[in-house]
Amino acid sequence: MSVQKKGWRDLPTGGLILEAGSSHTYKTGGWRTYRPVHNPQKCINCLACWIYCPDSSVIVTDGKFVGFDLDHCKGCGVCAYECPKKVRAITMTEEAEEAKD
């Protein structure tokens, strides 16, 4: 089954995005060098990580942190940086280290 690729003449002028919500279909987590790791024993559910995440990769249910959407997390570390200094419930580890486990 071959997929017909679009040529440059088939693309919308100006690189417009013609359909809403298309960013969810592009899994960008493969760009990551570092990944966030959550320590639930330290977490106070302040949700600063959720507020500041530029990729909406922090998953919250019923007002509590439940995980990361690693399909879309680019490993920027904003969540770990914004986690309160006294808590530090989120740390960044190298993606290669996680692959070993």
N, C-alpha and C positions, 0 to 999 in steps of 0.2 A: 504494500500500500504506500504510494508516494504522496507526499504533501506538496501541494502547489505553493511555492513561495511567491510573495509579492515583489514586484520590481519597484524601482523608485517612482515610476509614474503612477503606480497604484496607491501610493501612500497619500494621506490627506495633506493638503497644503499647509505649511507652517508646523507640521508635526502635531496637529490637534488630536486630542483624545476624544473620539467620537462616542464611546460607550462608557457610562458611569460604572464605577466599582471595579474596573479592570485590574487595579493593582493587586487585588487579593489573589488573582490567578498566577501572578509571578512570584515564585518562591525565591527570595533573595538571601536566605540564610546561608547559602553556600559561599558567600563572600567573606564570611566571618573568619577572623584570626583568633579572637577571644570570645568566650561564651560566658554568660552570667550563670552563677551557681548560687542558689538560695538556701539559707540555713533557717529552717522553720522555728528552731528553738530560740533564735535571736530576734525574729521578726515581730514587730509591734503592730503590723497592719496599718501603718500611717499612709500607705499608698502613694508616697512621694515618687516611687519608681514608676507607677502607673501614670501619674500626672505628667512626668517629664519625658517619658519614652517617646522618641520621635517616630517610631515605627508601629506604635500601638501593639507591641509584642508582649506586654505584661497582661496576663489573664487574671481577672478579678471576678469572683462570684460571691454574691451576698455580702459585699463590702470587705472581702478578705482575699489576699493574694493566694492564687492556686497554682501558678506556674508561668512559664514563658512559652510563647509561640516561636519556637526555634526555626520554623520554616521562613519566618520573616525578620527575625532578629539579625541585625548586621554586626553585633558585638561592639557597639560604640562605647559602652561602659557608662552611659549617662545614668542608668538605674543604680549602679553601684556607687557612683559619685554622689547622687542625691540621697541615698540611704543615710539616715542620721548618723553622724560620726560616732555617737555613743553606742549605736546598735550594730552597724556594719553587717546586716543580714545577707547582703549580696556581695559576692566577690567575683572577680573576673579570672578565669583560667584559660590557658592556651587550648585551642581546639584540638591540637595534636595530643595533648595530655588526656583529654576526654576520650579520644579515639582509642587510646591504649586500653582503657577500662572495659 
